[in-house]
Each structure stands twice: as C-alpha cells, then as structure tokens.
C-alpha cells in the first residue's frame, strides 16, 4: 500500500498549511476562557432561560449538569437506564 508511506509527509504539509488558522483558533479559545460564564453565554447567544444562576449571580453548575443529562436522556435510549 502506498498510503502508509504518504500519510506522514501529507499530514505534515496539512499542519504547515493550517498553522495560521490553528494559532487564531487557540488565541480565541484563550480569550473565551478568560470570560466569566454569563458573559460567555451572552456572547454565544445562549437563551437566558438556560442560564441557571445561583443567588449570587454565579452559574449553578450542578443544575446545569442535571438539565443537560436529562435533555440527553430524553433523546438517547442508553441514558434512560440511569
């Protein structure tokens, strides 16, 4: 087969070709990670009815996880057992 011999140089060329895009992506990820949860959800356009905030205005992670799991469970049979 020729593919195993070509794969490594081809992948290296792909990485070099997309290096600038990759740097931009990681710069955006780092900028997003510096934002607090509410600011990030607002920027991403998440509907405010999905913002589970505690009394202090911070995101209630436990409630968010419960909602996500129940949403997934309603669509996937394998989670209905849990």
C-alpha positions in Angstrom: 0.0 0.0 0.0 1.1 3.5 -0.8 -0.9 5.3 1.9 1.3 4.5 4.9 4.3 5.9 3.1 2.5 9.1 2.1 0.5 9.7 5.2 3.2 11.3 7.4 4.5 13.9 4.8 0.9 14.7 3.7 -0.1 15.3 7.3 3.0 17.5 7.9 2.0 19.6 4.8 -1.5 19.9 6.1 -0.3 21.1 9.5 2.0 23.7 7.9 -0.8 24.9 5.6 -3.2 25.4 8.5 -0.8 26.7 11.1 -2.1 30.3 11.0 -5.7 29.1 11.4 -4.7 27.0 14.3 -3.0 29.9 16.1 -6.1 32.1 15.6 -8.3 29.3 17.0 -6.2 28.9 20.1 -6.0 32.7 20.6 -9.8 32.8 20.6 -10.1 29.8 22.9 -7.8 31.5 25.4 -9.8 34.8 25.1 -13.0 32.9 25.8 -11.6 31.1 28.8 -10.9 34.5 30.4 -14.6 35.4 30.3 -17.0 34.6 33.1 -19.8 32.2 32.4 -22.6 34.7 32.0 -20.6 36.9 29.6 -19.6 33.9 27.5 -23.2 32.6 27.3 -24.4 36.0 26.3 -21.7 36.3 23.6 -22.6 32.9 22.3 -26.3 33.7 22.1 -27.5 31.2 24.7 -31.1 31.9 25.6 -31.3 33.3 29.2 -33.8 30.7 30.2 -30.9 28.2 30.1 -28.8 30.3 32.5 -29.1 28.5 35.8 -27.8 31.2 38.2 -27.5 30.9 41.9 -28.5 33.7 44.3 -25.1 35.3 43.9 -25.4 35.6 40.1 -22.9 32.8 39.5 -23.7 29.9 37.3 -25.2 26.9 39.2 -23.1 24.1 37.7 -25.0 21.3 39.4 -28.3 22.4 38.0 -26.8 22.9 34.5 -25.4 19.4 34.5 -28.7 17.9 35.7 -30.5 19.7 32.8 -28.0 18.6 30.2 -28.2 15.0 31.4 -32.0 15.0 31.4 -32.0 16.5 27.9 -29.6 13.9 26.6 -31.5 11.1 28.3 -34.7 12.2 26.6 -33.1 11.7 23.2 -30.8 8.7 23.8 -32.1 5.4 24.9 -28.8 4.3 26.6 -29.2 7.1 29.2 -32.7 6.1 30.1 -31.4 3.3 32.2 -29.6 5.8 34.5 
